[in-house]
Amino acid sequence: MRFAALLGGLGLLAVVIAACGGGGESEVSPAASATAASAEDRARAEELLKTAALRAEDLPEGFTLDEETFVTNEESASKEGAFPGAPTLADLNRFGRILGYEAAYHREESLGSPPAGTVSFLVTTDIYRDSEGAGEHFDLVRGQPSDPGFVKAFEEQFVGSGSVDLRDTSVSPISLADVGDDRMGFEIRFKARDPDLNSELDLVAHLVAVRRGRAIGAATVLAVGSPSPSGEPGDLAQKLDERLKDAFE
């Protein structure tokens, strides 16, 4: 079913808007890029990233893990490059980003024909050398959705693939409680037509990110035919902050 391409695209969007990182001051040897780190550094970074990420028990009942991966600076820059204002590989190295982690979850019963309700979560975390670099990256991506070309680039991601047509896209900020050292949230609403389903879908995505120290945790929730994704964005931000604290304090 081609609707899976839309879910994958929202995963890309999560990486772009909710730039993720690690937090606290747990020791990982400084490295401008994960590719430059030793095997011991990489293993320690991976352990911290997974500990700091949301897990299946943090999500609504019924969601299962599809896949998980670690993302280097080179891979992150490649994914984000199509969006205006996205950080380059040189930017990520300058921020001191060491490594990122992504985990995708879905609920099978939501993927009917047509899909309905909350259908997916994308969970991400990233770790940096220090809190200054994480904060700089966080501030950069916070401004991306306000770029006049952002919505156009978002829609073109799907039109270019030939799988899903998007229209009527809108992006608006979400107000979050005072958690972590910094936080941000966005709601994206849009309509999509999938040729395989031969129907138009109303979709909404909530993107929430929290920075604590040199770490950022984020989650993107996608729902179909529903006024809002499962759960409140503020609750999600609180869970993100708790995981960051557990991992780095």
Secondary structure, DSSP 8 states (H G I E B T S, - for coil): -THHHHHHHHHHHHHHHS--B--TT------SSGGGS-HHHHHHHHHHHHHHS--GGGS-TT-EEEEEEEE-HHHHHHHHTTSTT---HHHHHHHTEEEEEEEEEE-GGG-SSS--EEEEEEEEEEEESSHHHHHHHHHHHHTGGGSTTHHHHHHHHHHTTTS-EEEEEEEEE----S-SSEEEEEEEEEEEEETTTTEEEEEEEEEEEEEETTEEEEEEEEEESSSS-SS-HHHHHHHHHHHHHHHH-
